[in-house]
Amino acid sequence: MMARCIQLDMECAAICYVTAQLMSLGSEKAKELCKICAVICNDCGSECGKHDSEHCKECAKYCRECAEECRKMAA
């Protein structure tokens, strides 16, 4: 039941880390990664939002916030 949620959590954490690293390096590809990061964070937030645990609700909130910030940075 939680397998997709856990998978997306790990993907979200990985892409956020890589995106932040490339942004800190001033990479020309950072905006492209921000677009991908926004999609993955949004997917993670949507999946976590389906579950009733407090942890999942908190995760969904922060994933959605991260997706929004990534969209702004990618613009």
C-alpha positions in Angstrom: 0.0 0.0 0.0 2.8 2.4 0.8 5.3 1.2 -1.8 4.5 4.0 -4.3 4.7 6.6 -1.6 8.0 5.4 -0.4 9.4 5.2 -3.9 8.3 8.7 -4.7 9.8 9.9 -1.3 13.2 8.5 -2.3 13.0 10.0 -5.8 11.9 13.3 -4.5 14.8 13.4 -2.0 17.3 12.4 -4.6 16.2 15.0 -7.2 16.0 17.8 -4.6 19.6 17.0 -3.5 20.9 16.9 -7.1 19.1 20.1 -8.1 20.3 22.0 -5.0 23.9 20.8 -5.7 23.8 22.0 -9.3 22.2 25.3 -8.4 24.9 25.9 -5.9 27.5 25.3 -8.6 25.8 27.7 -10.9 25.1 25.0 -13.5 23.5 26.0 -16.8 21.3 23.0 -16.4 19.8 24.0 -13.1 16.6 25.4 -14.6 16.0 22.2 -16.5 16.4 20.2 -13.3 14.1 22.5 -11.4 11.4 21.6 -14.0 11.9 17.9 -13.4 12.2 18.4 -9.6 8.8 20.2 -9.6 7.1 17.3 -11.4 8.6 14.7 -9.0 7.8 16.8 -5.9 4.3 17.3 -7.1 3.8 13.6 -7.8 5.2 12.8 -4.3 2.9 15.4 -2.7 -0.1 14.0 -4.4 0.7 10.4 -3.4 1.5 11.3 0.2 -1.7 13.3 0.3 -3.7 10.1 -0.2 -2.6 8.7 3.2 -3.9 9.6 6.6 -0.7 9.5 8.7 0.6 12.7 10.1 4.0 12.1 8.5 2.4 11.7 5.0 0.4 14.9 5.4 3.5 16.8 6.4 5.4 15.3 3.5 2.7 16.2 1.1 2.7 19.8 2.3 6.4 20.3 1.9 6.6 18.5 -1.4 3.9 20.8 -2.8 5.8 23.8 -1.5 9.0 22.6 -3.0 7.3 22.0 -6.4 6.0 25.5 -6.4 9.4 27.0 -5.6 11.0 24.8 -8.3 8.5 26.1 -10.8 9.4 29.6 -9.9 13.1 28.9 -10.3 12.5 27.2 -13.7 10.6 30.2 -15.1 
